[in-house]
Amino acid sequence: MSAIGHYLEEEGLATVAISLIRPQTKNTKPPRALWVPFELGRPFGPPSAAAFQKRVVLAALRMLEGAEGPIIIKDFPDDDPRATQDPTWRPPFTPAAVSDSLAARLEAEILRLQGAHERWVAQHRRTTVGLSGLPIGDCARYVADWLRGKTPPSPREGFSAPLILRFAVDDVKAYCLEAAAAGAATPSSRQLGDWFWNESATGSAIHVLREVLQASDDDRLKLIVANFMVPATRVRSTG
């Protein structure tokens, strides 16, 4: 993006970038950049916080008014207001028999979260679930079948089985996190992530599936599960 910024500036178009990793921005030297102290994937701050996000956008645009340069990096002064944990939040109640297989627990958990997810969608009038194009129950079943040692064919024409697996994993992750955030409490992303990756059956299933499938002979499958299933900060061994 820094290189593109310089190219556009040479053509007479002023640019400003949002930076999430300050050392990288210092090395790549964009024409203008506003560094923000937010987690990766949230360049404007927390979701559903329009007023705060507007402040970030305006702070970036105001950098176009100055005549300094040629390289300008400024810091946004405020932290993400949702980074602080909400003590009133409680994880969704999703009991599952420990004696059940992890695949069965994943499918049961998705079913139990249906009501909470419906409440989240009613609150926000949107959802990020749907990348796979499959109903959420089919997503859970597809992921569970891989966990059971099967290699299910792709249910969608034009999409390979490994790619649909990646999309189905993204959908069940989004479904669980949205369901967990339903209600009046405002859990931080760390609270949600800690619950999902450390306590939920779905998070545990994805951890195990990632490790198991990295032993596959399919290089494309190994690439997908190694890089797109579990965030780097959440990778752990299941051994």
N, C-alpha and C positions, 0 to 999 in steps of 0.2 A: 504494500500500500504506500510505503514511503516513496518508492521509485515512481509509482504512478502519480503521486502528488507532485513530484518534481517535473514529470513530463507534462502534466496538465498546467502547471504554473508557467512553463516555457511557452505554452500555447495561449497564455493570457487569462487562464481561469484560476482564481484564488482557491486554495484548499485548506481544510483543517481536518485533522484526524483525531479520533478518540483513542487514547492509549490505555491499555490495561496492564502492560508490562513495561515499566519505566526503563530498565536497563536495555531492553531490546530497542525501545524508541530512541534512546541516546545513541545506540550503535547505528541505527538505520537512518537517523537524521531527516525526518520529514520536514517540509517547509514550516508547518505549524502543527502542534499536537497538544491536546489537553489530556493530561494523565489523570485518571480517576481511580480511587482506591477501592474498587469493587471487584467481586469475584469474576472469573472468566465466564463469558456468556451473558453478562449483564452490564454492558457498557454505559447504560443510562441509569443504572441503579435498580432498585427493587421493582418487581412487576406490580401493576395496579397502583402505582404512585405517580399519577400524571403530573402533579405540581412539582415534585422533586425532579422528575425526568425533564420537565420543561426548563428547570434551572440549569441542568447539565447542558442541554442543547444551547441555551442562550449564552452560557459561559464559553462554549466552543465557538459560537458564531461571533461573539465579541472580539475574539482574537483576530478576526478579519479586519477589524477597524484600525488596528495599530500599524505603525510603519516600521517596527523593529524587524530584525531578521539578519541574515536570511534563514536561520534555524531558530524556531521559537518553541520551547516546551514549557508549559505552565501546569501547575498542580491544582486540581479541584479541591477546595478547602474542606469539604465535609465527607464524612464516612456514610456508608449505606445505613439509613435509619432502621432498616430491618435486619441488620447484622446482629443486633442484640437479641438474645434468646427470650422468648415469651414464656414466663413461668406458668401462665394459665393454660398453655397448650398441652394436650394429652394425645398420645398416638392413638390411631384408630384401633378399636377392639377387634382383633382378627384371630381368635383362637383356632388352633388346628392340632389334631392329634399328633403327638411327636412320633408315634409308631407308624404313621403314614409315611410313604416315600416323599422325598422332597418335591418330586414332580406333582404328586397328588396334592401336597400342601400348597404349592403355587396355584394350581387350578382352583382350589377351595378358597384361597385368600382373595383371588380376583373376584370370585362370586360374592364373598362376604362384603367386599368394598363397594358393591354396586350402589347401595343407598347413599353412602358418603359421596361417591363420585357424582351422582345425580344432584346432590345438594350443591356441590362445588360448581357444576355447570349452571345450575339455576342462579347461583350468586353472581357468576362472572359472565354468563351468556357466551361462553366459548370453551374450547378445549383444544389441547395440542395433540390429543389422541387421534390417530387416523392415518399415520404414515404408511402403514402396511396395506391399508384398504380392506382390512378384515375386521369383523366384529371382535370385540375384546375377548369374548370367550374363546373364539377360534385362535386368536393370538396366543392366549395362555396355553391352549392345547398344543399349538404348533411348537412353542418353546418347550413345553413339557415332554413332547415326543422326542425331541433332540436329546433332552436330559435322560430319557429312558433308553438311550442307545440306538434309537432309530435314525434314519436319514430320510425324513419325509420329503416328498417332491414339493416343488413350489406350487402353491395353490393359485398363482396368478401368471397368466401367459406373459412372456417377455421379461420376467424377473427370475433370476436364478434362486435356488433354494438358500444359499448363504446370504444373499441380499435380503430376501424376505425374512430370514431369521433375524438379521440385524434390525429390520424395520419392526418386526414383532416385538423384539426386546425393547426397542425404544418406546413402543406403544404401552407395554405393560409397566415400564418404569414411569412414564408420564401419568398413566392411570392411577397408580398407587400414590404418587406424590400429590396429584391433584386431590384425590380422595382424602389424603391425610391432612390437607390444608383446609378442608371444608369447615365451616363454622365461624364463630366470632373471633377466635384467637388468631394471632398473626405469627406463626412460627417462623424462625429464621431458616434460611436454606441449610445451615449446618444442622439444626434440629431435625429437619426433614431428612437430610442425607444420612445422619447418624441412625435414625430409625430405619430407613429403608435398607441401607447396606449392612447394618449390624444386627437388626432385629427381625425384619420381615422375612417371610418364607421366599418371596419373590426375589429379593436382593440376594439371599443365600443361594438360590437356584442359579442366578446369573453368574455369581462368583464361581460356582462349581462347574457350570457349563463352559465358561471361559477357559478354565484350566483343563478340562477334559478335551475340548475340541482343539486345543493347541497341539495335541498329539496326533492330529489328523494328517493324512497324506495329501490332503487338498490344500495347496498353498494359498489359494484365494480365501478359503474358509479360515485358515489360520491367521491370515492378515486381518480379516474382518473381526474375529473374536479377540485378537490381541489389542486392536486399536480402537474399536468402536463400541464395546459392550460395557466396560467398566472404566470410569474416570481414573486417570493416572494416580490421583491422590487417594483413591479407594481400593487400589489393587492390593490383594493380599493372597497369601498361599492358603489353600484349603487342605493341605497335607497334614 
